Amino acid sequence: MSLLLALAEQIEASSVGVAIAESRFAYPVIEGIHLIGLAVSVGLIFITDLRLMGVMLKRIPVERVLNSLRPYVLAGFAAIFISGILLFWSSAARMLESPAFVFKLLFIALAGINAIVFEFIVVPKQRPTIGLGVLPRTFRYAGFASLTLWTLTIVCGRLIPYLPAWS
Amino acid sequence: MTVLDLLTTLQDSALAHTISKTDHLVAAGLQIIHVLGLIFFLASLVLISLRAVGWALADQPVQQVARDTSRLLWIGLVLTALSGTLMFIATPKLYYFNWAFGLKMGLLLLAVIVQFGMFRRITKNESATPLFVRSSVALSVACWFSVAMAGRMIGFV
């Protein structure tokens, strides 16, 4: 851990890290882009999850919703990913010392695994039965897992400045 | 009574003290609800916008998509407005003298005007011209994204 922290301190002290941290507008503007990207990608994922759970957009077939929204989810992800890396660059050591940040990364990883399993294993296996009718139970589980994990990610992200560092 | 007197009264109220003096995690909880509400609202708006310009779900009627999404949109809006109001009540003077907050409120007013003056027409009637649809969507999304951006800056200026 101390080795990791030393590395993080070096990242933070690099010229890009210092430039972002010291600029009057860079940090808040990147935070803003992170938030808007989040609203687009995670927000559309929430809508997809609610569709999988049979809560909304029930008249539109699941695969239509998935395929139609995927490019915008991915574009939003690109925005969050790039802005997130820049934010981390300017405060790497503080982030590693924050339990909320570490848990946030854990939940993102779990949400990613859930999405991969769903897209590449669950959907291909169920394809012949996907229609407008009652969805397979696995779809509802995947939607619920995604909704929960992304909510936890956002909660942890917003808690970063509020929770104390690891003791 | 000046605006400042009013803000002082608000800031010294029992409700304000309950929010600001109980525990800093109360404020954190409000922030979390504000962000989640914003995500519900913006994602609903983006979905309806994508459909309106024909970039997603093009085979579904716009009015249908708007109707099916409106519940999530309103839940998001109510959560955001409620948590935002409580955050303001807790420390009104802090916000009143923050230029990013003033900018956010101005943009919010503009966004609401665009929403009711233009955007609503494309989700209610089918005869809007493509140019009107595209300009309403562009203006609306630009306004709401700017509200989010200005809001994010409040804590930094």
Interface residues (C-beta under 8 A of the other chain):
Chain A: Y27 P28 V29 E31 G32 I33 L35 I36 L38 A39 V40 V42 G43 L44 F46 I47 L50 M56 L57 K58 R59 I60 R64 V65 S68 L69 Y72 T151 I154 V155 R158 L159 Y162
Chain B: H24 L25 A27 A28 Q31 I32 V35 L36 L38 I39 F40 L42 A43 S44 V46 L47 L50 W55 A56 L57 D59 Q60 Q64 V65 D68 T69 R71 L72 F145 A148 M149 R152 M153 G155 F156 V157
